[in-house]
Amino acid sequence: MDSAHRVVIIGSGFGGLFAAKKLKRADCEVTLISRRPGHVFQPLLYQVATGILSQGEIAPATREILRGHRNTTTLLGDVTAIDLTTRTVTSHLGTEVTVTPYDSLILAAGAQTGYFGNDHFEPFAPGLKGIDDALELRARIFGAFEMAELQATPELAKPWLRFVVVGGGPTGVEIAGQIIELSRRTLKKDFRRIDPRQAEVILLEGGDGVLAAFGPKQSLKAGEQLRKMGIDVRTQAFVKDVDGHGVTVASQDGTEEYIASNCVIWGAGVEASPLGRQVAEQSGAGVDRGGRVEVLDDLTLPGHPEVFVVGDMIALNQLPGVAQVAIQGGKYAAKTIRGRLEGKPHPGPFQYFDKGSMATISRFRAVANVGRLELRGFLAWLAWLFIHILYLVGFQQKISTLGHWAVAFLGRARAERTFTVEQSRGALTNSRGPRDRTKAAGGTRSELPREDAA
Ligand SMILES: Cc1cc2nc3c(=O)[nH]c(=O)nc-3n(C[C@H](O)[C@H](O)[C@H](O)COP(=O)(O)OP(=O)(O)OC[C@H]3O[C@@H](n4cnc5c(N)ncnc54)[C@H](O)[C@@H]3O)c2cc1C
């Protein structure tokens, strides 16, 4: 096997995992390197944060998923350097430094939370991009109710019972919807000194409406629905500052307001993995404001047909930062490499097939756009349920997720409310430093369906 073609895949998200799956039994050696041991199903992170699902349900071990792939080695490691000249990838795990050579590279390192250049917001307003974020948010959300219960007066309890969610895209809407359901249904009888139903959820959106990418009608209806549920939806609301005790918001006419809250959640922007800039600089490819790489129409870098960039890291034809772009991109890259090895002709440019988009608003309510069809309410929620179970990786995960959904949606309980002392320490005192995240350029995906511009 000395002369086998070496394919390195960076990332075990949608792009990386589906690329690896497509290379099963291909005549090559595949090495998948990821900084996380699991394949995180990001669309359900908000359910981990709000106690519906456990992290294991949405993040099965990549090693286990790929154990039947005899040609694939899975390595845990944080990739810090990609050298396009020597064709090597350097990764770190603890004190171990690993250099992996490649003949073909698929870069699928995704994106991280972006703060529009205001990284000092981060310790006070965590985003929701990974398991660590979801568990921290869980500690912050459930911990806030605990802190409220300890306050001497209702006035002191108020900032603990006021949740501010920044960004009216799907992430913000989903998390806001779940917090209000938590307070109105799940927790309503669990406390003695406070009434959890008094909790306020404020959703701040910089644009004219929530879920703007779903079109004006869906946006309007979603806004109405959220308000009906008790969420204070504020549009044209621009976050100016976030500190340990609240948020300063400016409205369009320039008036500023300070909202006191001890639980602020950021769902307003993303920026591509800094590895994108690294390869762009070496290849002369451009990057957009969000750090996404301007790839060629076959997802490769200029002058480097052996390097593919897929998923949330690419700027191509205004493609949105959604799972299907990553899945289809990963499969396309793998198919191209496979075709080359088998002497097949080039498959032509990457063509994205839009299968539609959906977001939940609450239990039994969602919005879904499929082609020109706009669904709302229970039907959209059923479609959401079906699609998410379909794409969730792992049979065990599907079964146990269905069980947890029955508990949460048919009953009023949430099976996953636990958080650790360590998670609560930073969360409840707002004392943790910024998460260990490599800095990339500030920016947003403002033209994308999933962007949640504040
Ligand atoms: C909260 C949330 C909800 C979402 N909901 C939806 C939805 O409902 N529908 C939808 O279509 N899309 C949704 N998305 C977007 C969708 O999840 C992303 O578009 C998709 O995950 C992108 O896939 P990817 O492979 O490019 O990146 P990711 O899935 O983010 O995977 C990136 C991988 O790279 C690894 N990695 C990163 N940096 C390094 C490094 N330096 N070294 C090694 N490994 C590294 C990560 O650990 C990860 O495994 C949501 C996203 C979020 C955050």
The ligand as an SDF file (V2000), in Angstrom:
LIG
                    3D

 53 58  0  0  0  0  0  0  0  0999 V2000
  -26.8580   26.1590   16.2050 C   0  0  0  0  0  0  0  0  0  0  0  0
  -26.8450   25.8270   14.7380 C   0  0  0  0  0  0  0  0  0  0  0  0
  -27.9940   25.3930   14.1130 C   0  0  0  0  0  0  0  0  0  0  0  0
  -27.9820   25.0600   12.7540 C   0  0  0  0  0  0  0  0  0  0  0  0
  -29.1420   24.6280   12.1850 N   0  0  0  0  0  0  0  0  0  0  0  0
  -29.1380   24.2670   10.8770 C   0  0  0  0  0  0  0  0  0  0  0  0
  -30.3080   23.7640   10.2640 C   0  0  0  0  0  0  0  0  0  0  0  0
  -31.3600   23.6640   10.8850 O   0  0  0  0  0  0  0  0  0  0  0  0
  -30.2340   23.3900    8.9570 N   0  0  0  0  0  0  0  0  0  0  0  0
  -29.0790   23.4950    8.2430 C   0  0  0  0  0  0  0  0  0  0  0  0
  -29.0500   23.1110    7.0720 O   0  0  0  0  0  0  0  0  0  0  0  0
  -27.9610   23.9840    8.7960 N   0  0  0  0  0  0  0  0  0  0  0  0
  -27.9580   24.3720   10.0960 C   0  0  0  0  0  0  0  0  0  0  0  0
  -26.8140   24.8730   10.6590 N   0  0  0  0  0  0  0  0  0  0  0  0
  -25.6230   25.0500    9.8250 C   0  0  0  0  0  0  0  0  0  0  0  0
  -24.9030   23.7380    9.6060 C   0  0  0  0  0  0  0  0  0  0  0  0
  -24.7810   23.0510   10.8180 O   0  0  0  0  0  0  0  0  0  0  0  0
  -23.5370   24.0450    9.0070 C   0  0  0  0  0  0  0  0  0  0  0  0
  -23.7320   24.7060    7.7770 O   0  0  0  0  0  0  0  0  0  0  0  0
  -22.7430   22.7630    8.7780 C   0  0  0  0  0  0  0  0  0  0  0  0
  -22.4610   22.1530   10.0030 O   0  0  0  0  0  0  0  0  0  0  0  0
  -21.4470   23.0620    8.0340 C   0  0  0  0  0  0  0  0  0  0  0  0
  -20.7340   21.8830    7.8810 O   0  0  0  0  0  0  0  0  0  0  0  0
  -19.1430   21.9200    7.7990 P   0  0  0  0  0  0  0  0  0  0  0  0
  -18.7050   20.5380    7.5680 O   0  0  0  0  0  0  0  0  0  0  0  0
  -18.7340   22.9870    6.8660 O   0  0  0  0  0  0  0  0  0  0  0  0
  -18.6930   22.4160    9.2370 O   0  0  0  0  0  0  0  0  0  0  0  0
  -18.9810   21.7850   10.6620 P   0  0  0  0  0  0  0  0  0  0  0  0
  -20.1570   20.9100   10.6570 O   0  0  0  0  0  0  0  0  0  0  0  0
  -18.9620   22.9590   11.5940 O   0  0  0  0  0  0  0  0  0  0  0  0
  -17.7080   20.8880   10.9260 O   0  0  0  0  0  0  0  0  0  0  0  0
  -16.4430   21.4280   11.1040 C   0  0  0  0  0  0  0  0  0  0  0  0
  -15.5460   20.3480   11.6440 C   0  0  0  0  0  0  0  0  0  0  0  0
  -14.2060   20.7910   11.6320 O   0  0  0  0  0  0  0  0  0  0  0  0
  -13.5950   20.5380   12.8780 C   0  0  0  0  0  0  0  0  0  0  0  0
  -12.5450   21.5610   13.0350 N   0  0  0  0  0  0  0  0  0  0  0  0
  -12.6840   22.8880   13.0640 C   0  0  0  0  0  0  0  0  0  0  0  0
  -11.4840   23.4740   13.1710 N   0  0  0  0  0  0  0  0  0  0  0  0
  -10.5710   22.4860   13.2080 C   0  0  0  0  0  0  0  0  0  0  0  0
   -9.1630   22.4520   13.3320 C   0  0  0  0  0  0  0  0  0  0  0  0
   -8.4510   23.5570   13.4190 N   0  0  0  0  0  0  0  0  0  0  0  0
   -8.5700   21.2410   13.3940 N   0  0  0  0  0  0  0  0  0  0  0  0
   -9.2850   20.0900   13.3070 C   0  0  0  0  0  0  0  0  0  0  0  0
  -10.6040   20.0770   13.1700 N   0  0  0  0  0  0  0  0  0  0  0  0
  -11.2460   21.2530   13.1210 C   0  0  0  0  0  0  0  0  0  0  0  0
  -14.7350   20.6530   13.8750 C   0  0  0  0  0  0  0  0  0  0  0  0
  -14.4250   19.9940   15.0790 O   0  0  0  0  0  0  0  0  0  0  0  0
  -15.8320   19.9630   13.0800 C   0  0  0  0  0  0  0  0  0  0  0  0
  -15.7220   18.5710   13.2030 O   0  0  0  0  0  0  0  0  0  0  0  0
  -26.7950   25.1940   12.0170 C   0  0  0  0  0  0  0  0  0  0  0  0
  -25.6270   25.6340   12.6450 C   0  0  0  0  0  0  0  0  0  0  0  0
  -25.6560   25.9420   13.9880 C   0  0  0  0  0  0  0  0  0  0  0  0
  -24.3780   26.3980   14.6640 C   0  0  0  0  0  0  0  0  0  0  0  0
  1  2  1  0
  2  3  1  0
  2 52  2  0
  3  4  2  0
  4  5  1  0
  4 50  1  0
  5  6  2  0
  6  7  1  0
  6 13  1  0
  7  8  2  0
  7  9  1  0
  9 10  1  0
 10 11  2  0
 10 12  1  0
 12 13  2  0
 13 14  1  0
 14 15  1  0
 14 50  1  0
 15 16  1  0
 16 17  1  0
 16 18  1  0
 18 19  1  0
 18 20  1  0
 20 21  1  0
 20 22  1  0
 22 23  1  0
 23 24  1  0
 24 25  2  0
 24 26  1  0
 24 27  1  0
 27 28  1  0
 28 29  2  0
 28 30  1  0
 28 31  1  0
 31 32  1  0
 32 33  1  0
 33 34  1  0
 33 48  1  0
 34 35  1  0
 35 36  1  0
 35 46  1  0
 36 37  1  0
 36 45  1  0
 37 38  2  0
 38 39  1  0
 39 40  1  0
 39 45  2  0
 40 41  1  0
 40 42  2  0
 42 43  1  0
 43 44  2  0
 44 45  1  0
 46 47  1  0
 46 48  1  0
 48 49  1  0
 50 51  2  0
 51 52  1  0
 52 53  1  0
M  END
$$$$
